[in-house]
């Protein structure tokens, strides 16, 4: 197992920071899109009388 870990190409600090920022930004964007859909559908269903 140690031999296999030595074969791994580990990212340097700059790459790691970039990858981490991309992941965090992606999670925030997807969460925002889901929130917008949730609020939008809730408003539509309230307007149609499904929620009282």
C-alpha positions in Angstrom: 0.0 0.0 0.0 2.8 2.4 0.8 4.3 1.8 -2.7 1.0 2.7 -4.3 0.7 5.9 -2.3 4.2 6.9 -3.6 2.9 6.7 -7.2 0.1 9.2 -6.5 0.6 12.6 -8.0 -0.4 14.9 -5.1 -1.5 18.5 -5.8 0.6 21.4 -4.7 -0.8 24.0 -2.4 -1.9 26.3 -5.2 -3.7 23.5 -7.0 -5.3 22.3 -3.8 -6.6 25.8 -3.0 -8.0 26.2 -6.5 -9.7 22.8 -6.4 -11.2 23.5 -3.0 -12.5 26.9 -4.2 -14.1 25.4 -7.2 -15.8 22.7 -5.1 -17.1 25.3 -2.6 -18.3 27.6 -5.3 -20.1 24.7 -7.1 -21.8 23.7 -3.9 -23.0 27.2 -3.2 -24.3 27.7 -6.8 -26.2 24.4 -6.7 -27.6 25.1 -3.3 -28.8 28.5 -4.6 -30.4 27.0 -7.7 -32.2 24.4 -5.5 -33.4 27.2 -3.1 -34.7 29.3 -6.0 -36.6 26.3 -7.4 -38.0 25.5 -3.9 -39.2 29.1 -3.3 -40.6 29.4 -6.9 -42.5 26.1 -6.7 -43.8 27.0 -3.2 -45.1 30.3 -4.5 -46.8 28.6 -7.5 -48.4 26.0 -5.3 -49.6 28.6 -2.9 -51.1 30.6 -5.8 -52.9 27.5 -7.0 -54.3 26.8 -3.6 -52.4 23.7 -2.6 -51.2 25.3 0.6 -53.5 27.2 3.0 
